[in-house]
Amino acid sequence: MNNPRSDNVDTARLANSQGMAAMRSGNHAEAIAAFTIATEADPMALPLWSNLAHACRLASDAEGERRALEAALALDRTDFGTQLRMAQLLQRLGEETRALITWNDVQQLAAGMSNIPSPLLAELDAGRDYCAELQSRMATAVDSAIGRQIDEGNETERRRLQAFVDHGLGKRQFYQKQCAGMYYPFLPADEYFDSLHFPWFADLEDHWPQIRAEWEGLLADPEINMRPYVQMSEGTPQSEWSELDKSLDWGVYFLWEYGTRNEAVAAKCPVTTAVLERIPLIRIPRRAPNAFFSTLKPHTRIPPHTGVTNTRAIIHLALKVPPECGFRVGGETREWVEGKAFAFDDTISHEAWNNSDETRCVLIIDVWNPHLSEREQNIVADYFARTDTVLSGHMLRY
């Protein structure tokens, strides 16, 4: 008894061989005819549709190529070769919106591949150049049309609108929160907090010259030792942190450490201590607050990392910032400005660098995440206090 499926596969194989031979001889019309027979005989075979699309491309039959590629994508939208050829076709046809979207799909597929052949890498580079040109034109149109409207908003509106526009133009990506410790659900995943949440920044910034002078006094004081911020346990495997392990390249002076005031440092820094006492610090025994001078030596980089809980905001007050220093949280990079403070969510990937020949210093403080109500703050603090009385031994850093 004959097997119709087997007969169809045999027909498809024969027609495909005839199509390949026709392409080698340069007879594109004959190749299209043969591959059409092959796809009709075995429509679930994606390579046959790819061959038909290729023959149509060589014959400059754009609509035939589109139909063949769409049929292939209907079988597998994750096929890299098919998506690549569709992106190139849409680019040639001038369908810029669809081309940009499809090139983005291609780049995402390529990001998960290894050992991509050099010719395909060149095609990917050409696609990136094409997308960059489109995005540049879009950015020009947007800047001229709505840039002024963005600038007229408040800080939160400006940042969100600019991030929205930049993401749409492919100029930035977004990062998710990653907590090594306690995660509080449903808080906004914003990289930098609006300074309007921290009216006491004015007090902090008004005293920055005295705070900087007190840090400089610590540097010159033989009685107070700077400590390495990174101190890994013995036996920890090598990682991007190894260069900073037990190194004063990233050194700190703690004023508060896990809820305990460092009296020796506080005594040397009366202005800083007084200002900090006026700030609504997190108060959790053996956990918070933390406040310290963070010193980064020349040509030192703090690698990307995330914090332990999103219930807090981290404050940076810039005290000494030479050129070529920078700080990134998620998709936004900022320069510190001496005497100015900002707040960020450290559960979003962040990193810092000092590429200059001088030392950089910021005062770092942790306070409550401003999106927590006072009631929530009290309950979170009570949670830690109660669980800490039950559990003994090492606690995760807050």
Protein Blocks (a to p, Z undefined) as FASTA:
>chain_A
ZZfklmmmmmmmmmmmmmmmmmmnopaklmmmmmmmmmmmmmmlmklmmmmmmmmmmnop
aklmmmmmmmmmmmomkbmklmmmmmmmmmmnopaklmmmmmmmmmmmmmmpghiafklm
mmmmmmmmmmmmmmmmmmmmmmmmmmmmmmmmcfklmmmmmmmmmmmnopaccdddddfb
bcdehiacdfbdcfklmmmlmmmmmmmmmmmmmmmmmmmmmkbccddfbdcdehiacdfk
lmmgopakbccddfbgghiacfklmmmmmmlmmmmmmpccdddehkbccdddddddehia
cdddddfbfkbccddddfbdcehiacdehjbccdddehiacdddfkbccddddfbfbdcd
ddddddddfkbcfklmmmmmmmmmmmmmmpgcjdddZZ
